[in-house]
Amino acid sequence: MAQQEDVFKKIVAHAKEYGFVFPSSEIYDGLSAVYDYGQNGVELKNNIKRYWWEAMTLLHENIVGIDSAIFMHPTIWKASGHVDAFNDPLIDNRDSKKRYRADVLIEDHIAKIDEKIDKEVAKARKRFGDSFDEAMFRQTNARVVELLAHREAVHTRFSEAMNANDLDGLRQIIIDEEIVDPISGTKNWTEVRQFNLMFKTEMGSTADGSMTVYLRPETAQGIFVNYLNVQKTGRMRIPFGIAQIGKAFRNEIVARQFIFRMREFEQMEMQFFVRPGSEMEWFKYWKEWRLRWHKALGLGDEKYRYHDHEKLAHYANAATDIEFQMPFGFKEVEGIHSRTNFDLSQHEKFSGKKIQYFDPELNQSYTPYVIETSIGVDRMFLSVLCSSYEEQALEGGDSRVVLHLPAALAPVKCAVMPLVRKDGLPEKAREIVDELKFDFTTHYEEKDSIGKRYRRQDAIGTPFCITVDHQTLEDNTVTLRHRDSMEQQRVNIADLHSLIHSQVSLNALLRKI
Ligand code: GAP
């Protein structure tokens, strides 16, 4: 685990050093849980968004996109339930003056019990070797049985308190389990309070003429309030979907793990409107399809798992997360939710406008049900970055850091390098750049030794390096170097385009889904 934490620190440092992610407002010492994307980060992020957008809108003829405003009428957040229910339970430690999420303190405590159990199992495995029967050990070892029973009891109390929004119950678990503040080491806790995660601001100039508006905590509501507009103007027939990519804001109490939990982040959401009664069928469809989208990237099938929700959000009748194995454990990257007709019904009630669909096949009107797929761009970015990062030992005692990014997502697709800065090689290299740049993000690199230039491109995940040498001037061939294998092949300049295209095109990736 400690080793994984070290790797994660290195990834964060690498992201900064190579222009992927910078802390926001860094020259003013940063702004907590807010980040900026640099010259390579923005390309990777845009490619992720393009992969998602095209998978939704090109591969599904019944999905269209919109781009709604961040500011919306404040009543929308009353109708959606966010004003009343978009809360986290918060607790302060009186000694350290630090604020925590009560549920996270308890979850971390349960994780510590799990670690103790794992340690006992690992010790026994070492002792018994090949004859070790883990299932039997878990059932019979007194220490493990005791730990498991304890874990189960805490977990049950925790689930019950969360489901009932029982703040005193949460606090009592913290007291009974003697959970201490990681900073002060004391148990001097305040009461647990609800904390609303929405940012507020004022719209309008004068004190009495202004109104309180919220920065949207999810992009989904922009889709719900445009449901009628899109359905009517696009003559959409159910089932159909509306996709949107945009910023969302949450005043997270505990912001941690780099870009995993941010206060300003980006979501890619799709609401799929279906006939009432068919929602579980579509829930299953989207659950499977979204996992296929992830797996097509080739980051490793074993790195994904589903996590079905025990506690459902106020609007859902089924929900699952797609979790990805980050260096700090399996974590949610995407949520798939069956949101019933909750949102459209609420907007109908609060706006007084009829929001119904006339189904010509059934000859009846109804409020559509909704399946939502909701993925954070930044978390997706983090999963791609973490799983691509490798420190590789090379023959001869050399080493390199390489990002094995899926080629279609790489910020730079190819780098063209004259072997030396004379004899007409730079001019020849420029000619190649001028041909390739219309289709691929292409770098021209002439500074430093060829080895150093390769390393720099490896570090940002460039799939191809093209080296122009003296032979190029004679026979129009170049060396094409592959990032992952480091293999080099001699190819004709005329073949470069199709060779690169076959590996880096989004089209090829979309076909894998
Ligand atoms: N419309 C449903 C919705 O917003 P969610 O599970 O709260 O559901 C969906 O969020 C996705 O948004 C998450 O799976 C995650 O990828 C991303 N996300 C949520 N909060 C985030 C945060 N503070 N920082 C970065 N990404 C976040």
Boltz pocket constraint, residues with backbone or C-beta under 6 A from the ligand:
constraints:
  - pocket:
      binder: B
      contacts: [[A, 217], [A, 218], [A, 219], [A, 220], [A, 250], [A, 252], [A, 259], [A, 260], [A, 261], [A, 262], [A, 263], [A, 265], [A, 266], [A, 267], [A, 269], [A, 332], [A, 333], [A, 334], [A, 335], [A, 372], [A, 374], [A, 375], [A, 376], [A, 377], [A, 378], [A, 379], [A, 380]]
      max_distance: 6.0
